[in-house]
Amino acid sequence: MSTDGLDFLYPNLYTAICPECFQSLFWQHIEHETEDQLKAVRELGERIGKLPVRLFPSYIYSYQDKESVEWFLNVLKRLPDPELINLRFGSYFKLLLKSGLLPEGTRRMRLGTWTLAKDGDMCFSLVERDIDDWLTRHQIKHTKEVKYPNSDMRCDWEIIKDGERIFIEYFGLMNQKTYAAKAELKRQIAQSNQIHLIGITPEQDWEKTLSEVLL
């Protein structure tokens, strides 16, 4: 498959690919071993920063430069056919488990519970999942685990509302000194970068807090 000429901008990137090569990307590739398909699922999830939806080809127009397009097309060739996932892996959830993106499903950890929100977002506590599901239910577009400016720290959610950048954090362990110091640093970074940070603590009515700002 040739991707020569993919150095112009979306949405015409894919016109440089021959139709036969492009169509073949959507066929089940029996020659790929199960382990390679699991690795491809894991690579996609790590790239997008969340659990991928079952319809893998739907991500095709998320990539707009030559390098990203080439990466995605190479991964897409190795991903399992969505229609055959149940037959090959038992269920989509089992596929996610086997890929390593969601170890042991909803898993109790030392500092919380890993679980899956309804939209596929990875959450690290049951309250996080409830908040994520609330955002989805109210059709509030949100992005999980976005980095703070000039920092490796990440927020729980980012929302853009009326041109304003909003970070939402569920600060569930403020009784721990190190955790509280990190939360304060996040507040300082957000303030210095004109980011509206909504910090939620366990004693708060988070639904009321979010409703007042987002609805």
VEXNU-105073 format. One record per residue: residue in three letters; x, y, z of N, C-alpha, C in turn. Coordinates in nm, 3 decimals, always signed. Layout:
<recs>
REC type n_c1 n_c2 n_c3 ca_c1 ca_c2 ca_c3 c_c1 c_c2 c_c3
REC Ala X Y Z X Y Z X Y Z
...
</recs>
This chain:
<recs>
REC type n_c1 n_c2 n_c3 ca_c1 ca_c2 ca_c3 c_c1 c_c2 c_c3
REC Met +0.085 -0.120 +0.000 +0.000 +0.000 +0.000 +0.087 +0.124 +0.000
REC Ser +0.064 +0.213 -0.091 +0.143 +0.334 -0.100 +0.068 +0.451 -0.039
REC Thr +0.141 +0.533 +0.040 +0.082 +0.654 +0.097 +0.157 +0.777 +0.046
REC Asp +0.226 +0.764 -0.068 +0.298 +0.877 -0.125 +0.201 +0.991 -0.152
REC Gly +0.246 +1.111 -0.119 +0.164 +1.227 -0.146 +0.070 +1.264 -0.034
REC Leu +0.082 +1.195 +0.082 -0.007 +1.227 +0.193 +0.048 +1.344 +0.274
REC Asp +0.094 +1.447 +0.206 +0.149 +1.561 +0.277 +0.063 +1.685 +0.256
REC Phe -0.061 +1.664 +0.213 -0.155 +1.774 +0.209 -0.260 +1.749 +0.316
REC Leu -0.347 +1.845 +0.337 -0.430 +1.844 +0.457 -0.562 +1.771 +0.441
REC Tyr -0.615 +1.726 +0.554 -0.749 +1.669 +0.566 -0.850 +1.766 +0.502
REC Pro -0.956 +1.720 +0.432 -1.004 +1.581 +0.432 -0.958 +1.498 +0.311
REC Asn -0.861 +1.546 +0.231 -0.828 +1.474 +0.109 -0.708 +1.381 +0.123
REC Leu -0.660 +1.359 +0.244 -0.544 +1.274 +0.264 -0.561 +1.136 +0.204
REC Tyr -0.678 +1.079 +0.219 -0.698 +0.940 +0.182 -0.718 +0.919 +0.033
REC Thr -0.731 +1.028 -0.043 -0.748 +1.012 -0.188 -0.620 +0.966 -0.255
REC Ala -0.507 +0.977 -0.181 -0.379 +0.934 -0.237 -0.360 +0.783 -0.229
REC Ile -0.453 +0.714 -0.166 -0.443 +0.569 -0.150 -0.528 +0.503 -0.258
REC Cys -0.473 +0.400 -0.320 -0.551 +0.332 -0.424 -0.675 +0.269 -0.362
REC Pro -0.789 +0.270 -0.434 -0.915 +0.219 -0.378 -0.906 +0.076 -0.329
REC Glu -0.832 -0.009 -0.402 -0.822 -0.149 -0.361 -0.749 -0.162 -0.228
REC Cys -0.640 -0.087 -0.212 -0.565 -0.091 -0.086 -0.651 -0.039 +0.028
REC Phe -0.723 +0.070 +0.001 -0.805 +0.130 +0.106 -0.916 +0.035 +0.149
REC Gln -0.984 -0.027 +0.052 -1.093 -0.118 +0.084 -1.044 -0.239 +0.162
REC Ser -0.922 -0.284 +0.131 -0.869 -0.403 +0.198 -0.848 -0.381 +0.346
REC Leu -0.836 -0.255 +0.388 -0.817 -0.225 +0.530 -0.938 -0.265 +0.613
REC Phe -1.053 -0.276 +0.550 -1.176 -0.304 +0.622 -1.215 -0.452 +0.617
REC Trp -1.127 -0.535 +0.565 -1.151 -0.678 +0.563 -1.086 -0.742 +0.684
REC Gln -1.141 -0.854 +0.727 -1.078 -0.931 +0.834 -0.949 -0.995 +0.781
REC His -0.839 -0.970 +0.849 -0.711 -1.024 +0.805 -0.680 -1.149 +0.887
REC Ile -0.714 -1.263 +0.831 -0.698 -1.389 +0.902 -0.552 -1.418 +0.932
REC Glu -0.460 -1.363 +0.847 -0.320 -1.394 +0.866 -0.264 -1.335 +0.995
REC His -0.330 -1.237 +1.051 -0.281 -1.177 +1.175 -0.320 -1.265 +1.293
REC Glu -0.220 -1.296 +1.374 -0.244 -1.377 +1.492 -0.323 -1.298 +1.596
REC Thr -0.391 -1.371 +1.683 -0.472 -1.308 +1.787 -0.388 -1.213 +1.870
REC Glu -0.266 -1.252 +1.906 -0.181 -1.168 +1.989 -0.148 -1.036 +1.919
REC Asp -0.127 -1.041 +1.788 -0.098 -0.919 +1.714 -0.220 -0.828 +1.710
REC Gln -0.339 -0.887 +1.699 -0.461 -0.806 +1.700 -0.481 -0.740 +1.836
REC Leu -0.452 -0.813 +1.943 -0.462 -0.756 +2.078 -0.363 -0.642 +2.095
REC Lys -0.243 -0.661 +2.042 -0.142 -0.556 +2.050 -0.188 -0.431 +1.975
REC Ala -0.253 -0.450 +1.860 -0.302 -0.336 +1.781 -0.411 -0.260 +1.857
REC Val -0.500 -0.334 +1.924 -0.603 -0.269 +2.006 -0.539 -0.188 +2.117
REC Arg -0.439 -0.246 +2.180 -0.368 -0.176 +2.288 -0.299 -0.051 +2.236
REC Glu -0.237 -0.060 +2.120 -0.168 +0.055 +2.061 -0.267 +0.168 +2.030
REC Leu -0.385 +0.133 +1.978 -0.487 +0.234 +1.948 -0.535 +0.301 +2.076
REC Gly -0.564 +0.221 +2.179 -0.611 +0.277 +2.305 -0.509 +0.370 +2.369
REC Glu -0.383 +0.331 +2.364 -0.278 +0.416 +2.421 -0.261 +0.544 +2.342
REC Arg -0.281 +0.535 +2.212 -0.266 +0.654 +2.126 -0.377 +0.754 +2.150
REC Ile -0.502 +0.707 +2.163 -0.614 +0.800 +2.180 -0.637 +0.836 +2.325
REC Gly -0.572 +0.764 +2.418 -0.581 +0.797 +2.560 -0.708 +0.752 +2.628
REC Lys -0.779 +0.657 +2.568 -0.900 +0.604 +2.629 -0.930 +0.468 +2.566
REC Leu -1.028 +0.399 +2.621 -1.067 +0.272 +2.562 -1.134 +0.298 +2.428
REC Pro -1.088 +0.236 +2.321 -1.147 +0.261 +2.190 -1.287 +0.201 +2.178
REC Val -1.369 +0.264 +2.098 -1.501 +0.208 +2.070 -1.484 +0.089 +1.977
REC Arg -1.587 +0.007 +1.971 -1.579 -0.118 +1.895 -1.558 -0.095 +1.745
REC Leu -1.617 +0.011 +1.691 -1.607 +0.037 +1.547 -1.475 +0.108 +1.518
REC Phe -1.368 +0.033 +1.508 -1.234 +0.089 +1.492 -1.220 +0.183 +1.372
REC Pro -1.279 +0.150 +1.256 -1.261 +0.240 +1.141 -1.317 +0.380 +1.164
REC Ser -1.401 +0.399 +1.265 -1.459 +0.531 +1.290 -1.353 +0.634 +1.330
REC Tyr -1.235 +0.588 +1.366 -1.128 +0.681 +1.404 -1.049 +0.731 +1.283
REC Ile -1.087 +0.690 +1.166 -1.003 +0.713 +1.048 -0.984 +0.861 +1.018
REC Tyr -1.085 +0.944 +1.044 -1.070 +1.086 +1.014 -1.024 +1.168 +1.135
REC Ser -0.976 +1.100 +1.237 -0.919 +1.169 +1.353 -0.776 +1.213 +1.324
REC Tyr -0.717 +1.161 +1.217 -0.577 +1.187 +1.187 -0.566 +1.271 +1.062
REC Gln -0.487 +1.378 +1.071 -0.490 +1.479 +0.967 -0.352 +1.511 +0.908
REC Asp -0.248 +1.445 +0.953 -0.117 +1.466 +0.894 -0.061 +1.333 +0.845
REC Lys +0.037 +1.339 +0.759 +0.088 +1.219 +0.692 +0.134 +1.113 +0.792
REC Glu +0.212 +1.152 +0.891 +0.266 +1.055 +0.987 +0.154 +0.984 +1.063
REC Ser +0.056 +1.061 +1.110 -0.054 +1.002 +1.186 -0.141 +0.912 +1.100
REC Val -0.165 +0.955 +0.976 -0.246 +0.874 +0.885 -0.178 +0.741 +0.858
REC Glu -0.048 +0.746 +0.830 +0.026 +0.622 +0.803 +0.023 +0.530 +0.924
REC Trp +0.040 +0.590 +1.044 +0.036 +0.509 +1.166 -0.099 +0.440 +1.180
REC Phe -0.208 +0.518 +1.163 -0.340 +0.461 +1.184 -0.372 +0.352 +1.082
REC Leu -0.338 +0.375 +0.956 -0.367 +0.275 +0.854 -0.292 +0.145 +0.879
REC Asn -0.169 +0.156 +0.927 -0.093 +0.035 +0.960 -0.153 -0.040 +1.078
REC Val -0.206 +0.035 +1.176 -0.272 -0.029 +1.290 -0.405 -0.090 +1.247
REC Leu -0.478 -0.016 +1.163 -0.609 -0.063 +1.120 -0.601 -0.198 +1.048
REC Lys -0.492 -0.219 +0.974 -0.474 -0.347 +0.904 -0.470 -0.464 +1.002
REC Arg -0.425 -0.437 +1.125 -0.404 -0.545 +1.223 -0.519 -0.558 +1.323
REC Leu -0.609 -0.462 +1.322 -0.720 -0.467 +1.417 -0.822 -0.572 +1.375
REC Pro -0.890 -0.636 +1.470 -0.990 -0.737 +1.435 -1.114 -0.673 +1.372
REC Asp -1.178 -0.749 +1.286 -1.304 -0.705 +1.226 -1.407 -0.690 +1.337
REC Pro -1.468 -0.571 +1.353 -1.566 -0.552 +1.461 -1.678 -0.655 +1.460
REC Glu -1.715 -0.702 +1.339 -1.824 -0.798 +1.327 -1.786 -0.937 +1.376
REC Leu -1.656 -0.963 +1.387 -1.610 -1.096 +1.425 -1.551 -1.101 +1.565
REC Ile -1.559 -0.989 +1.638 -1.499 -0.983 +1.771 -1.562 -1.085 +1.865
REC Asn -1.694 -1.093 +1.867 -1.760 -1.187 +1.958 -1.721 -1.331 +1.926
REC Leu -1.710 -1.362 +1.799 -1.675 -1.497 +1.757 -1.533 -1.531 +1.798
REC Arg -1.443 -1.436 +1.784 -1.302 -1.464 +1.807 -1.260 -1.447 +1.953
REC Phe -1.322 -1.350 +2.022 -1.278 -1.319 +2.158 -1.384 -1.343 +2.265
REC Gly -1.506 -1.370 +2.226 -1.614 -1.393 +2.323 -1.702 -1.272 +2.341
REC Ser -1.642 -1.154 +2.352 -1.716 -1.027 +2.365 -1.615 -0.914 +2.351
REC Tyr -1.667 -0.792 +2.330 -1.576 -0.678 +2.318 -1.508 -0.649 +2.451
REC Phe -1.581 -0.669 +2.561 -1.522 -0.648 +2.692 -1.405 -0.743 +2.715
REC Lys -1.422 -0.868 +2.674 -1.314 -0.965 +2.690 -1.194 -0.927 +2.602
REC Leu -1.222 -0.870 +2.485 -1.114 -0.822 +2.400 -1.033 -0.714 +2.472
REC Leu -1.104 -0.619 +2.536 -1.036 -0.513 +2.609 -0.954 -0.570 +2.723
REC Leu -1.009 -0.669 +2.792 -0.936 -0.732 +2.902 -0.807 -0.796 +2.851
REC Lys -0.821 -0.873 +2.742 -0.705 -0.945 +2.688 -0.601 -0.851 +2.629
REC Ser -0.645 -0.734 +2.584 -0.552 -0.638 +2.526 -0.464 -0.572 +2.632
REC Gly -0.509 -0.576 +2.757 -0.435 -0.512 +2.865 -0.477 -0.370 +2.892
REC Leu -0.573 -0.318 +2.814 -0.620 -0.181 +2.836 -0.705 -0.171 +2.962
REC Leu -0.772 -0.279 +2.999 -0.856 -0.279 +3.118 -0.828 -0.407 +3.197
REC Pro -0.716 -0.410 +3.268 -0.678 -0.532 +3.340 -0.785 -0.577 +3.437
REC Glu -0.831 -0.698 +3.422 -0.929 -0.760 +3.510 -1.060 -0.683 +3.519
REC Gly -1.090 -0.605 +3.416 -1.218 -0.533 +3.413 -1.224 -0.426 +3.520
REC Thr -1.332 -0.423 +3.594 -1.343 -0.330 +3.705 -1.257 -0.385 +3.817
REC Arg -1.148 -0.321 +3.842 -1.046 -0.377 +3.930 -1.022 -0.287 +4.050
REC Arg -1.026 -0.346 +4.166 -0.999 -0.273 +4.288 -0.849 -0.254 +4.305
REC Met -0.806 -0.128 +4.313 -0.664 -0.097 +4.331 -0.642 -0.042 +4.471
REC Arg -0.516 -0.021 +4.505 -0.484 +0.031 +4.639 -0.548 +0.167 +4.663
REC Leu -0.553 +0.249 +4.557 -0.608 +0.384 +4.572 -0.725 +0.406 +4.477
REC Gly -0.818 +0.313 +4.474 -0.936 +0.335 +4.391 -0.974 +0.212 +4.312
REC Thr -1.068 +0.230 +4.221 -1.120 +0.121 +4.139 -1.114 +0.160 +3.993
REC Trp -1.049 +0.078 +3.913 -1.050 +0.100 +3.769 -1.181 +0.047 +3.713
REC Thr -1.246 +0.128 +3.634 -1.373 +0.085 +3.578 -1.398 +0.157 +3.446
REC Leu -1.503 +0.119 +3.380 -1.532 +0.168 +3.246 -1.660 +0.250 +3.246
REC Ala -1.651 +0.375 +3.195 -1.770 +0.458 +3.181 -1.848 +0.414 +3.058
REC Lys -1.970 +0.460 +3.046 -2.057 +0.417 +2.937 -2.004 +0.458 +2.800
REC Asp -1.927 +0.566 +2.794 -1.875 +0.612 +2.664 -1.738 +0.553 +2.632
REC Gly -1.690 +0.462 +2.719 -1.561 +0.399 +2.695 -1.445 +0.464 +2.766
REC Asp -1.470 +0.575 +2.837 -1.362 +0.639 +2.911 -1.316 +0.551 +3.026
REC Met -1.184 +0.549 +3.048 -1.127 +0.477 +3.161 -1.137 +0.565 +3.284
REC Cys -1.195 +0.512 +3.391 -1.210 +0.587 +3.516 -1.138 +0.512 +3.627
REC Phe -1.090 +0.586 +3.725 -1.007 +0.527 +3.829 -1.074 +0.527 +3.966
REC Ser -1.204 +0.549 +3.966 -1.286 +0.532 +4.086 -1.431 +0.523 +4.042
REC Leu -1.515 +0.473 +4.129 -1.657 +0.462 +4.095 -1.721 +0.599 +4.084
REC Val -1.674 +0.695 +4.165 -1.727 +0.831 +4.156 -1.688 +0.894 +4.022
REC Glu -1.564 +0.871 +3.980 -1.522 +0.919 +3.848 -1.614 +0.866 +3.739
REC Arg -1.644 +0.739 +3.749 -1.733 +0.679 +3.648 -1.870 +0.746 +3.651
REC Asp -1.923 +0.773 +3.771 -2.054 +0.837 +3.783 -2.052 +0.977 +3.722
REC Ile -1.943 +1.050 +3.745 -1.930 +1.184 +3.689 -1.920 +1.178 +3.537
REC Asp -1.839 +1.086 +3.487 -1.824 +1.070 +3.343 -1.958 +1.035 +3.278
REC Asp -2.031 +0.945 +3.340 -2.162 +0.907 +3.287 -2.260 +1.024 +3.293
REC Trp -2.249 +1.108 +3.395 -2.334 +1.227 +3.406 -2.304 +1.323 +3.291
REC Leu -2.177 +1.343 +3.260 -2.139 +1.430 +3.148 -2.194 +1.375 +3.017
REC Thr -2.183 +1.244 +2.999 -2.234 +1.181 +2.878 -2.386 +1.195 +2.869
REC Arg -2.452 +1.172 +2.981 -2.599 +1.179 +2.985 -2.649 +1.318 +2.947
REC His -2.572 +1.420 +2.986 -2.612 +1.559 +2.956 -2.549 +1.609 +2.826
REC Gln -2.492 +1.516 +2.749 -2.435 +1.546 +2.618 -2.330 +1.657 +2.626
REC Ile -2.249 +1.651 +2.729 -2.140 +1.747 +2.747 -2.012 +1.681 +2.696
REC Lys -1.960 +1.734 +2.587 -1.839 +1.677 +2.528 -1.722 +1.694 +2.624
REC His -1.651 +1.587 +2.647 -1.542 +1.590 +2.745 -1.427 +1.502 +2.698
REC Thr -1.308 +1.538 +2.742 -1.187 +1.463 +2.709 -1.120 +1.422 +2.839
REC Lys -1.083 +1.297 +2.848 -1.025 +1.242 +2.970 -0.873 +1.256 +2.969
REC Glu -0.817 +1.277 +3.089 -0.673 +1.272 +3.111 -0.595 +1.366 +3.019
REC Val -0.630 +1.494 +3.023 -0.560 +1.595 +2.945 -0.447 +1.656 +3.030
REC Lys -0.333 +1.676 +2.969 -0.218 +1.729 +3.044 -0.237 +1.877 +3.080
REC Tyr -0.188 +1.913 +3.198 -0.178 +2.054 +3.236 -0.066 +2.117 +3.154
REC Pro -0.076 +2.247 +3.124 +0.029 +2.313 +3.045 +0.166 +2.299 +3.111
REC Asn +0.265 +2.262 +3.032 +0.404 +2.250 +3.078 +0.418 +2.159 +3.200
REC Ser +0.342 +2.051 +3.199 +0.343 +1.959 +3.312 +0.306 +1.819 +3.264
REC Asp +0.353 +1.718 +3.336 +0.313 +1.581 +3.307 +0.187 +1.541 +3.383
REC Met +0.139 +1.629 +3.471 +0.016 +1.600 +3.545 -0.104 +1.613 +3.452
REC Arg -0.206 +1.535 +3.480 -0.326 +1.534 +3.397 -0.450 +1.564 +3.478
REC Cys -0.547 +1.626 +3.412 -0.676 +1.650 +3.477 -0.767 +1.531 +3.452
REC Asp -0.871 +1.518 +3.530 -0.966 +1.409 +3.509 -1.047 +1.431 +3.381
REC Trp -1.092 +1.555 +3.359 -1.168 +1.586 +3.237 -1.136 +1.728 +3.190
REC Glu -1.139 +1.746 +3.060 -1.134 +1.880 +3.002 -1.263 +1.903 +2.924
REC Ile -1.321 +2.021 +2.940 -1.442 +2.061 +2.869 -1.419 +2.200 +2.812
REC Ile -1.461 +2.221 +2.690 -1.456 +2.355 +2.630 -1.599 +2.406 +2.623
REC Lys -1.626 +2.515 +2.693 -1.761 +2.571 +2.697 -1.755 +2.720 +2.666
REC Asp -1.823 +2.757 +2.557 -1.825 +2.898 +2.514 -1.683 +2.954 +2.502
REC Gly -1.593 +2.872 +2.449 -1.456 +2.916 +2.427 -1.368 +2.911 +2.551
REC Glu -1.426 +2.876 +2.664 -1.348 +2.870 +2.789 -1.300 +2.728 +2.814
REC Arg -1.177 +2.718 +2.855 -1.118 +2.588 +2.887 -1.146 +2.555 +3.033
REC Ile -1.214 +2.443 +3.056 -1.252 +2.402 +3.191 -1.191 +2.266 +3.222
REC Phe -1.122 +2.257 +3.335 -1.073 +2.129 +3.385 -1.159 +2.088 +3.504
REC Ile -1.192 +1.959 +3.509 -1.265 +1.905 +3.624 -1.177 +1.802 +3.692
REC Glu -1.165 +1.812 +3.823 -1.087 +1.717 +3.900 -1.173 +1.661 +4.013
REC Tyr -1.167 +1.530 +4.030 -1.225 +1.470 +4.150 -1.111 +1.445 +4.247
REC Phe -1.101 +1.533 +4.347 -0.995 +1.522 +4.448 -1.046 +1.435 +4.562
REC Gly -1.023 +1.305 +4.550 -1.081 +1.210 +4.644 -0.996 +1.176 +4.764
REC Leu -0.869 +1.221 +4.765 -0.778 +1.179 +4.873 -0.706 +1.300 +4.935
REC Met -0.782 +1.406 +4.961 -0.722 +1.528 +5.013 -0.667 +1.514 +5.155
REC Asn -0.699 +1.403 +5.221 -0.646 +1.379 +5.355 -0.501 +1.330 +5.350
REC Gln -0.451 +1.302 +5.231 -0.312 +1.260 +5.216 -0.227 +1.379 +5.175
REC Lys -0.120 +1.401 +5.249 -0.039 +1.522 +5.234 +0.017 +1.538 +5.093
REC Thr +0.074 +1.431 +5.038 +0.134 +1.439 +4.904 +0.028 +1.466 +4.799
REC Tyr -0.086 +1.400 +4.813 -0.197 +1.417 +4.719 -0.248 +1.561 +4.724
REC Ala -0.265 +1.614 +4.846 -0.316 +1.750 +4.862 -0.220 +1.853 +4.802
REC Ala -0.089 +1.828 +4.817 +0.010 +1.920 +4.761 +0.003 +1.918 +4.608
REC Lys -0.018 +1.802 +4.551 -0.031 +1.789 +4.407 -0.157 +1.860 +4.358
REC Ala -0.265 +1.849 +4.434 -0.390 +1.916 +4.398 -0.372 +2.068 +4.399
REC Glu -0.300 +2.117 +4.497 -0.276 +2.262 +4.507 -0.190 +2.309 +4.389
REC Leu -0.091 +2.229 +4.351 -0.007 +2.264 +4.237 -0.091 +2.269 +4.109
REC Lys -0.184 +2.178 +4.096 -0.273 +2.179 +3.980 -0.355 +2.307 +3.977
REC Arg -0.404 +2.349 +4.093 -0.482 +2.474 +4.101 -0.397 +2.593 +4.055
REC Gln -0.272 +2.596 +4.098 -0.184 +2.707 +4.064 -0.155 +2.710 +3.914
REC Ile -0.129 +2.593 +3.857 -0.102 +2.586 +3.712 -0.225 +2.629 +3.633
REC Ala -0.341 +2.582 +3.676 -0.464 +2.619 +3.606 -0.487 +2.770 +3.612
REC Gln -0.468 +2.828 +3.730 -0.490 +2.972 +3.747 -0.394 +3.053 +3.661
REC Ser -0.267 +3.012 +3.657 -0.168 +3.088 +3.580 -0.188 +3.073 +3.429
REC Asn -0.268 +2.975 +3.388 -0.294 +2.955 +3.246 -0.440 +2.984 +3.208
REC Gln -0.508 +3.061 +3.293 -0.647 +3.101 +3.267 -0.738 +2.983 +3.238
REC Ile -0.717 +2.875 +3.312 -0.803 +2.757 +3.300 -0.896 +2.754 +3.421
REC His -1.024 +2.740 +3.396 -1.122 +2.730 +3.503 -1.118 +2.589 +3.559
REC Leu -1.069 +2.574 +3.681 -1.058 +2.442 +3.742 -1.172 +2.421 +3.841
REC Ile -1.249 +2.315 +3.818 -1.354 +2.276 +3.912 -1.300 +2.158 +3.992
REC Gly -1.270 +2.183 +4.118 -1.220 +2.078 +4.204 -1.331 +2.023 +4.292
REC Ile -1.358 +1.895 +4.280 -1.467 +1.831 +4.355 -1.407 +1.741 +4.463
REC Thr -1.458 +1.753 +4.583 -1.414 +1.668 +4.694 -1.530 +1.579 +4.738
REC Pro -1.501 +1.469 +4.808 -1.605 +1.372 +4.843 -1.724 +1.430 +4.919
REC Glu -1.700 +1.534 +4.999 -1.810 +1.588 +5.080 -1.902 +1.679 +4.999
REC Gln -1.864 +1.712 +4.877 -1.945 +1.801 +4.795 -2.056 +1.726 +4.723
REC Asp -2.161 +1.801 +4.688 -2.264 +1.752 +4.597 -2.215 +1.784 +4.457
REC Trp -2.142 +1.689 +4.398 -2.076 +1.718 +4.271 -2.175 +1.745 +4.158
REC Glu -2.290 +1.681 +4.163 -2.389 +1.702 +4.057 -2.439 +1.847 +4.057
REC Lys -2.462 +1.900 +4.175 -2.506 +2.039 +4.187 -2.395 +2.133 +4.140
REC Thr -2.272 +2.103 +4.182 -2.158 +2.188 +4.144 -2.141 +2.193 +3.993
REC Leu -2.146 +2.077 +3.928 -2.130 +2.074 +3.784 -2.247 +2.136 +3.710
REC Ser -2.368 +2.115 +3.763 -2.487 +2.170 +3.700 -2.481 +2.322 +3.696
REC Glu -2.431 +2.383 +3.803 -2.426 +2.528 +3.813 -2.331 +2.588 +3.709
REC Val -2.229 +2.513 +3.670 -2.131 +2.565 +3.576 -2.158 +2.522 +3.432
REC Leu -2.204 +2.398 +3.416 -2.208 +2.339 +3.282 -2.345 +2.336 +3.216
REC Leu -2.453 +2.347 +3.296 -2.587 +2.337 +3.238 -2.654 +2.474 +3.225
</recs>
